[in-house]
Amino acid sequence: MKRLMIVAFAAALCASPAFADEKPSDDEAGKIKATLSDWGCDGGTMEKESEATSVFEVDDTKCKGMQYDVKLDSAFKVISVTRD
């Protein structure tokens, strides 16, 4: 039993950590805002995924009176719009 607990604890320590999203740079934020403005959207919380995907996320942006989550690719093109 003790050995099993040690193995489980070691496995938990060795597990890959979750990637934390980061804040986009000022230049990236400006490009995201420009794209959202073209779509008639404003506001929201911007994040840049720290994985190798280079996807940007905007949570809770307002578009024509409704709230959405938007994903943009590394070229700042909208790839997903989900109603919140």
MARBA-3410 file (N, C-alpha, C, O; in Angstrom, 1 decimal):
84
0.8,-1.2,0.0,0.0,0.0,0.0,0.9,1.3,0.0,0.6,2.2,-0.7 ~ 1.9,1.3,0.8,2.8,2.4,0.9,3.5,2.6,-0.4,3.7,3.8,-0.9 ~ 3.9,1.5,-1.0,4.6,1.6,-2.3,3.7,2.2,-3.4,4.1,3.0,-4.2 ~ 2.4,1.8,-3.4,1.5,2.3,-4.3,1.3,3.8,-4.2,1.1,4.5,-5.2 ~ 1.2,4.2,-3.0,1.0,5.7,-2.7,2.3,6.5,-3.2,2.1,7.6,-3.7
3.4,5.9,-3.0,4.7,6.6,-3.5,4.7,6.7,-5.0,5.0,7.7,-5.6 ~ 4.3,5.6,-5.6,4.3,5.6,-7.1,3.2,6.6,-7.6,3.5,7.3,-8.6 ~ 2.1,6.6,-7.0,1.0,7.6,-7.4,1.5,9.0,-7.2,1.2,9.8,-8.1 ~ 2.1,9.3,-6.1,2.7,10.6,-5.8,3.7,11.0,-6.8,3.7,12.1,-7.3 ~ 4.6,10.1,-7.2,5.7,10.4,-8.2,5.1,10.6,-9.5,5.5,11.5,-10.3
4.1,9.8,-9.9,3.4,10.0,-11.2,2.8,11.4,-11.3,2.8,12.0,-12.3 ~ 2.1,11.8,-10.2,1.5,13.1,-10.1,2.5,14.3,-10.3,2.2,15.3,-11.0 ~ 3.7,14.1,-9.7,4.7,15.1,-9.8,5.3,15.2,-11.2,5.7,16.2,-11.7 ~ 5.4,14.0,-11.9,6.0,14.0,-13.2,5.0,14.3,-14.3,5.4,14.5,-15.5 ~ 3.7,14.4,-14.0,2.7,14.7,-15.0,3.0,16.1,-15.6,3.4,17.0,-14.9
2.8,16.2,-16.9,3.0,17.5,-17.5,2.1,18.6,-17.0,0.9,18.3,-16.8 ~ 2.7,19.7,-16.7,1.8,20.8,-16.1,0.9,21.4,-17.2,1.2,21.3,-18.4 ~ -0.2,21.9,-16.7,-1.2,22.5,-17.6,-0.6,23.8,-18.1,0.1,24.6,-17.4 ~ -0.8,24.1,-19.4,-0.3,25.4,-20.0,-1.2,26.5,-19.6,-2.5,26.4,-19.7 ~ -0.7,27.6,-19.1,-1.4,28.8,-18.7,-1.5,29.7,-19.9,-0.5,29.9,-20.6
-2.6,30.3,-20.1,-2.8,31.3,-21.2,-2.1,32.5,-20.8,-2.0,32.8,-19.6 ~ -1.6,33.3,-21.7,-0.9,34.5,-21.4,-1.6,35.7,-22.1,-2.5,35.5,-23.0 ~ -1.3,36.9,-21.7,-1.9,38.1,-22.2,-1.2,38.4,-23.6,0.0,38.4,-23.6 ~ -1.9,38.8,-24.6,-1.3,39.2,-25.9,-0.5,40.5,-25.7,-0.9,41.3,-24.9 ~ 0.5,40.7,-26.6,1.2,41.9,-26.6,0.3,43.1,-27.0,-0.8,42.9,-27.5
0.8,44.3,-26.8,0.0,45.5,-27.2,-0.3,45.5,-28.7,-1.4,45.8,-29.1 ~ 0.7,45.1,-29.5,0.5,45.0,-31.0,-0.6,44.0,-31.3,-1.4,44.2,-32.2 ~ -0.5,42.8,-30.7,-1.4,41.7,-30.9,-2.8,42.2,-30.5,-3.8,41.9,-31.2 ~ -2.9,42.8,-29.3,-4.2,43.3,-28.8,-4.8,44.3,-29.8,-6.1,44.2,-30.0 ~ -4.0,45.1,-30.4,-4.6,46.1,-31.4,-5.1,45.4,-32.6,-6.2,45.8,-33.1
-4.4,44.4,-33.1,-4.9,43.6,-34.2,-6.2,42.9,-33.9,-7.1,42.8,-34.8 ~ -6.3,42.3,-32.7,-7.5,41.6,-32.3,-8.6,42.6,-32.2,-9.7,42.2,-32.7 ~ -8.4,43.7,-31.6,-9.5,44.7,-31.5,-10.0,45.2,-32.9,-11.2,45.4,-33.1 ~ -9.0,45.3,-33.8,-9.4,45.7,-35.2,-10.3,44.7,-35.9,-11.2,45.0,-36.5 ~ -9.9,43.4,-35.7,-10.7,42.3,-36.3,-12.1,42.3,-35.7,-13.1,42.1,-36.4
-12.1,42.4,-34.3,-13.4,42.4,-33.7,-14.3,43.6,-34.1,-15.5,43.4,-34.3 ~ -13.7,44.7,-34.3,-14.4,45.9,-34.8,-15.0,45.7,-36.1,-16.1,46.1,-36.4 ~ -14.2,45.0,-37.0,-14.7,44.7,-38.4,-16.0,43.8,-38.3,-16.8,43.8,-39.2 ~ -16.0,43.0,-37.3,-17.2,42.0,-37.1,-18.3,42.7,-36.3,-19.3,42.1,-36.0 ~ -18.1,43.9,-35.9,-19.1,44.6,-35.1,-19.1,44.3,-33.6,-20.1,44.3,-32.9
-18.0,43.9,-33.1,-17.8,43.4,-31.7,-16.9,44.4,-31.0,-16.1,45.1,-31.5 ~ -17.1,44.3,-29.6,-16.3,45.2,-28.8,-16.1,44.6,-27.4,-17.0,43.9,-26.9 ~ -15.0,44.9,-26.8,-14.8,44.4,-25.4,-14.4,43.0,-25.3,-14.1,42.3,-26.3 ~ -14.4,42.5,-24.1,-14.0,41.1,-23.8,-12.7,41.0,-23.2,-11.9,41.9,-23.1 ~ -12.3,39.8,-22.8,-11.1,39.4,-22.2,-10.2,38.7,-23.2,-10.6,37.6,-23.7
-9.0,39.2,-23.5,-8.2,38.6,-24.5,-7.1,37.7,-23.9,-6.6,38.1,-22.9 ~ -6.9,36.6,-24.5,-5.8,35.6,-24.1,-5.1,35.1,-25.3,-5.7,34.9,-26.4 ~ -3.9,34.7,-25.1,-3.1,34.0,-26.2,-2.8,32.7,-25.6,-2.2,32.6,-24.6 ~ -3.2,31.6,-26.3,-2.9,30.3,-25.9,-1.3,30.1,-25.9,-0.7,30.4,-26.9 ~ -0.8,29.5,-24.9,0.6,29.3,-24.8,1.1,28.1,-25.4,2.3,27.8,-25.5
0.2,27.2,-25.9,0.6,26.0,-26.7,1.1,26.5,-28.0,1.1,27.7,-28.3 ~ 1.6,25.6,-28.8,2.1,25.9,-30.1,1.1,26.3,-31.2,1.5,26.6,-32.3 ~ -0.2,26.4,-30.8,-1.2,26.7,-31.8,-1.3,28.1,-32.1,-1.8,28.4,-33.2 ~ -0.8,29.0,-31.3,-0.9,30.5,-31.6,-2.3,30.9,-31.8,-2.5,31.8,-32.6 ~ -3.2,30.4,-31.1,-4.6,30.8,-31.2,-4.9,31.9,-30.1,-4.4,31.8,-29.0
-5.6,32.9,-30.5,-6.1,34.0,-29.6,-7.5,33.7,-29.2,-8.3,33.3,-30.1 ~ -7.9,34.0,-28.0,-9.3,33.9,-27.6,-9.7,35.2,-27.0,-9.0,35.8,-26.2 ~ -11.0,35.5,-27.3,-11.6,36.7,-26.7,-12.9,36.2,-26.0,-13.8,35.8,-26.7 ~ -12.9,36.2,-24.7,-14.1,35.8,-24.0,-15.0,36.9,-23.7,-14.6,38.0,-23.3 ~ -16.3,36.7,-23.8,-17.4,37.6,-23.4,-17.3,38.9,-24.2,-17.5,40.0,-23.6
-17.0,38.9,-25.5,-17.1,40.1,-26.3,-18.6,40.3,-26.7,-19.3,39.4,-26.9 ~ -18.9,41.6,-26.8,-20.3,42.0,-27.2,-20.4,42.2,-28.7,-19.6,43.1,-29.2 ~ -21.3,41.6,-29.4,-21.5,41.7,-30.8,-23.0,42.0,-31.0,-23.8,41.0,-30.8 ~ -23.4,43.2,-31.4,-24.7,43.5,-31.7,-25.7,43.1,-30.6,-26.7,42.5,-30.8 ~ -25.3,43.5,-29.3,-26.1,43.2,-28.2,-26.1,41.8,-27.6,-26.8,41.6,-26.6
-25.3,40.9,-28.2,-25.2,39.6,-27.6,-23.8,39.3,-27.2,-22.9,40.0,-27.7 ~ -23.6,38.3,-26.4,-22.2,38.0,-25.9,-21.7,36.7,-26.5,-22.4,35.7,-26.6 ~ -20.4,36.8,-26.9,-19.8,35.7,-27.6,-18.4,35.4,-27.1,-17.8,36.3,-26.5 ~ -17.9,34.2,-27.4,-16.5,33.9,-27.3,-15.9,33.7,-28.7,-16.6,33.0,-29.5 ~ -14.8,34.3,-29.0,-14.3,34.3,-30.4,-12.8,33.8,-30.3,-12.1,34.1,-29.4
-12.5,33.0,-31.3,-11.1,32.5,-31.5,-10.6,33.0,-32.8,-11.3,33.0,-33.8 ~ -9.3,33.4,-32.7,-8.7,33.9,-33.9,-7.4,33.2,-34.1,-6.7,32.7,-33.2 ~ -7.0,33.0,-35.4,-5.7,32.3,-35.7,-4.6,33.3,-35.6,-4.7,34.4,-35.2 ~ -3.4,32.8,-35.9,-2.2,33.6,-35.7,-2.1,34.8,-36.7,-1.3,35.7,-36.5 ~ -3.0,34.7,-37.8,-3.1,35.8,-38.7,-4.2,36.7,-38.4,-4.6,37.6,-39.2
-4.8,36.6,-37.2,-5.9,37.4,-36.7,-7.2,37.3,-37.5,-7.9,38.2,-37.7 ~ -7.4,36.1,-38.1,-8.6,35.8,-38.8,-9.5,35.0,-37.9,-9.0,34.1,-37.1 ~ -10.8,35.3,-37.9,-11.7,34.6,-37.0,-11.9,33.2,-37.4,-12.2,32.9,-38.6 ~ -11.7,32.2,-36.5,-11.9,30.8,-36.8,-13.1,30.2,-36.1,-13.5,29.1,-36.4 ~ -13.6,30.9,-35.0,-14.7,30.3,-34.2,-15.4,31.4,-33.5,-14.8,32.3,-32.9
-16.7,31.4,-33.6,-17.6,32.3,-32.8,-18.6,31.5,-32.1,-19.4,30.7,-32.7 ~ -18.6,31.5,-30.8,-19.6,30.7,-30.0,-20.4,31.7,-29.1,-19.8,32.5,-28.4 ~ -21.7,31.5,-29.2,-22.6,32.4,-28.3,-22.4,31.9,-26.9,-22.5,30.7,-26.6 ~ -22.3,32.9,-26.0,-22.0,32.6,-24.6,-23.3,32.6,-23.9,-23.3,32.4,-22.6
END
